[in-house]
């Protein structure tokens, strides 16, 4: 992320935590460091299951929800212009 000029911060959640559908006004980059999380993209009718080492580039305005996996999750996140 540093090579891309991003300044990540870390966040984590416990097993099976849920984020309701929402969107952001900024572009988001997420790297899963440990555990897993599944992002739902309800407007596209798809889900993306991410595990350690996976990256998600989420454009501003995209509605998404999430469910944390059975082992919890630790992610690095940064916002892009």
N, C-alpha and C positions, 0 to 999 in steps of 0.2 A: 504494500500500500504506500509505503514511503517513496518508492520509485515513481509512483504516480502523483506525488505531491499531496497525498491525502494524510490527514491527521486522525487516525482511528482512536476510538475509545472502546473499552470492554463493557459488556453487559452479560448477564446470565439469568436463567430462570430454572425453577425446579421442574421435576417430571410432570408432564401433562398440563402445564400452565397453558392458558388460552388467551389469545389476543383477538378481540372482535374486529370485524371488518372496518378499515379506516384507510386514509391516504395521507400523504405528506406533500408539502409545497416544495420539496427539494429532492434531488436525486440521491439515492442511498446505495452504498456498497456494503454488503455484509459478507464476512468470512466466518464460517463455523470452525471454531478451534477445537471444541470437544462436544460430544453428544450429538443430538440431532434435533431438527425442527422441520415442520412441513408448513410451507406457505401456500395458502389458497388464493387464487386469483379469480374471484367469483364472476367478474365481468367477462372473463375469457373462458370460464368453465374448466380451469385446469388447477392442478396442484403440483408443487415442486418440493420434493423431499430432499433435504440437505443433511449431509453428515460431515464429520471433521474433514477439513481440506476443501470443502465446496464453497463456491462464491455465488452470490446473487447480486446482480445490478438491477435495482428497482427504480424506474423512472418516476419523476414527480407526478403526482396525480393518479397513479395506479392504485386502485382499491385492492387491498390485501388483508388477509387474516392469517393467523398462525396457531399451530398446536405444537407444543414442545414434546419431544420424544420421552421414552420411559426412563432414560438416564439423565434427563435435564439437558441443558445446553449452555455453552459459553461461546460468545461471538465477539468479533471485532467489527465495528461499524464506523463508517466515515460518510460524510456528505460531500457531494460533488456539485459544482456550479452548473 
